[in-house]
Amino acid sequence: MKTYKQLLVVGVVLFGLLSFTLPSESTTYKCMIQMTNYTGESAYVVVSLINPKGDYEETLSVQGDDDEWYHDISEWWKFYGKKRGNIDAITGATIAGGARNISIIAIDDSKIDAGYSIRFETAVEDQEYYTKDVAFPLTSETVKSKQEGTGFIRYVRIMPN
């Protein structure tokens, strides 16, 4: 009988240890987006974490709060639209040509120097859509750097908060 109780206690302890995982640490970063001097409507900007396979893993930030136009950011929408959950990464309104925006993004520390990347997608009504306006590997160096854009974004600067 004593052995049965000991096995039961060991089983409960093992179950408890395996059932709970420690939350991973994340760091917040200031993310400044400087737009080019284009004309037209303000841009929707989506910042995503891309896994080592090149697939979307997480939406870090969305500039643009009118979900009626999210489908215009077509590559991201293929990822997000399937889930259709509430986006907790909406950080503000769209960004006008020539404007600058600063937001705070949180990145899980385990993703840095682990093959992940960050992608900034932009779309402007009746204009272009840039899937990789800014895209770069997520390394301990790039989270403290300036990255040039190829579309509506002139550059992005990320720095620890």
C-alpha positions as CSV (number, residue, x, y, z in Angstrom):
1,M,0.0,0.0,0.0
2,K,2.9,2.3,0.8
3,T,4.4,1.8,-2.6
4,Y,1.1,2.7,-4.3
5,K,0.9,6.0,-2.4
6,Q,4.5,6.8,-3.3
7,L,3.8,6.1,-7.0
8,L,0.7,8.3,-6.8
9,V,2.7,11.2,-5.2
10,V,5.5,10.8,-7.8
11,G,2.9,10.8,-10.6
12,V,1.1,13.9,-9.3
13,V,4.4,15.7,-9.0
14,L,5.5,14.7,-12.5
15,F,2.2,15.8,-14.0
16,G,2.5,19.1,-12.2
17,L,6.0,19.7,-13.5
18,L,5.1,18.7,-17.1
19,S,1.8,20.7,-17.2
20,F,3.3,24.1,-16.6
21,T,5.8,25.8,-18.7
22,L,7.6,28.9,-17.7
23,P,6.6,32.0,-19.7
24,S,9.3,33.1,-22.1
25,E,10.9,36.5,-21.5
26,S,10.3,39.2,-24.0
27,T,11.8,42.6,-24.5
28,T,10.0,45.7,-25.6
29,Y,11.5,47.9,-28.4
30,K,10.8,51.3,-29.7
31,C,10.0,51.0,-33.4
32,M,10.2,54.2,-35.4
33,I,8.8,54.2,-38.9
34,Q,9.7,57.1,-41.2
35,M,7.5,57.2,-44.3
36,T,8.6,58.5,-47.8
37,N,7.0,61.7,-49.1
38,Y,4.4,60.0,-51.2
39,T,1.0,61.5,-52.0
40,G,-2.4,59.9,-51.4
41,E,-4.1,58.1,-48.5
42,S,-2.2,57.1,-45.4
43,A,-0.5,53.7,-45.3
44,Y,-1.5,50.6,-43.4
45,V,1.6,49.1,-41.9
46,V,1.8,45.6,-40.5
47,V,4.8,44.3,-38.6
48,S,5.1,40.6,-38.4
49,L,7.4,38.0,-36.9
50,I,8.4,35.5,-39.6
51,N,9.7,32.0,-38.5
52,P,12.8,30.3,-39.9
53,K,10.6,28.5,-42.5
54,G,9.5,31.9,-43.9
55,D,6.0,31.6,-42.5
56,Y,4.1,34.2,-40.4
57,E,4.3,33.4,-36.7
58,E,2.9,36.5,-35.0
59,T,1.6,40.0,-35.7
60,L,3.7,42.5,-33.7
61,S,2.0,45.7,-34.8
62,V,-0.7,47.1,-37.0
63,Q,-0.9,50.7,-38.0
64,G,-4.5,51.1,-39.2
65,D,-7.6,50.4,-37.2
66,D,-10.2,50.0,-39.9
67,D,-10.4,46.2,-40.4
68,E,-12.4,46.7,-43.6
69,W,-9.1,47.3,-45.5
70,Y,-7.0,44.5,-43.9
71,H,-7.5,42.3,-46.9
72,D,-5.5,44.8,-49.0
73,I,-2.4,43.6,-47.1
74,S,-2.9,40.3,-48.9
75,E,0.0,38.1,-47.8
76,W,-0.6,39.0,-44.1
77,W,-4.3,38.5,-44.6
78,K,-3.8,35.0,-45.8
79,F,-2.2,34.3,-42.4
80,Y,-4.4,36.5,-40.2
81,G,-7.7,36.1,-42.1
82,K,-7.8,32.4,-41.4
83,K,-7.8,33.0,-37.6
84,R,-10.0,36.1,-37.6
85,G,-9.4,36.6,-33.9
86,N,-9.1,40.0,-32.3
87,I,-5.8,41.7,-33.1
88,D,-4.2,42.9,-29.9
89,A,-1.3,44.4,-31.9
90,I,-3.3,47.4,-33.3
91,T,-1.2,50.3,-32.2
92,G,-2.7,53.3,-34.0
93,A,-4.0,54.9,-37.1
94,T,-2.5,54.7,-40.6
95,I,0.6,56.7,-41.3
96,A,0.6,59.5,-43.8
97,G,3.3,60.2,-46.5
98,G,6.3,62.0,-44.9
99,A,5.1,61.3,-41.4
100,R,6.9,59.5,-38.6
101,N,5.4,57.1,-36.1
102,I,6.8,55.5,-33.0
103,S,5.3,52.5,-31.4
104,I,6.3,49.8,-28.9
105,I,6.7,46.2,-30.0
106,A,7.4,43.2,-27.8
107,I,9.7,40.4,-29.1
108,D,10.2,37.1,-27.4
109,D,13.9,36.9,-26.5
110,S,14.1,33.3,-27.7
111,K,13.4,34.4,-31.3
112,I,16.5,36.6,-31.5
113,D,19.5,35.0,-33.2
114,A,17.3,31.9,-33.9
115,G,16.6,32.3,-37.6
116,Y,13.5,34.5,-37.3
117,S,13.0,37.8,-39.2
118,I,10.8,40.8,-39.0
119,R,8.7,42.0,-42.0
120,F,7.0,45.4,-42.5
121,E,4.2,45.3,-45.1
122,T,2.6,48.5,-46.4
123,A,-0.5,49.2,-48.5
124,V,-2.1,52.5,-49.6
125,E,-5.6,52.7,-51.1
126,D,-5.5,52.8,-54.9
127,Q,-1.7,52.5,-54.9
128,E,0.9,49.8,-54.4
129,Y,1.2,47.0,-51.8
130,Y,4.7,46.1,-50.6
131,T,4.9,42.7,-49.1
132,K,8.5,43.3,-47.9
133,D,8.8,47.0,-47.7
134,V,11.3,46.4,-44.9
135,A,12.4,42.8,-44.0
136,F,15.5,41.8,-42.0
137,P,16.8,38.9,-39.9
138,L,16.1,39.2,-36.2
139,T,19.5,39.3,-34.6
140,S,21.0,41.0,-31.5
141,E,22.5,43.6,-33.9
142,T,19.4,44.4,-36.0
143,V,17.2,45.1,-33.0
144,K,19.4,48.1,-32.5
145,S,19.7,49.3,-36.1
146,K,18.2,51.3,-38.9
147,Q,16.8,49.4,-41.9
148,E,16.0,51.1,-45.3
149,G,12.6,50.6,-46.9
150,T,11.8,49.8,-50.5
151,G,8.3,51.2,-50.8
152,F,6.3,53.6,-48.7
153,I,8.7,53.3,-45.8
154,R,11.9,55.4,-46.0
155,Y,13.4,53.6,-43.0
156,V,12.7,51.8,-39.8
157,R,14.8,52.2,-36.6
158,I,14.4,49.7,-33.8
159,M,16.0,50.2,-30.4
160,P,15.5,48.5,-27.0
161,N,13.0,50.4,-24.9
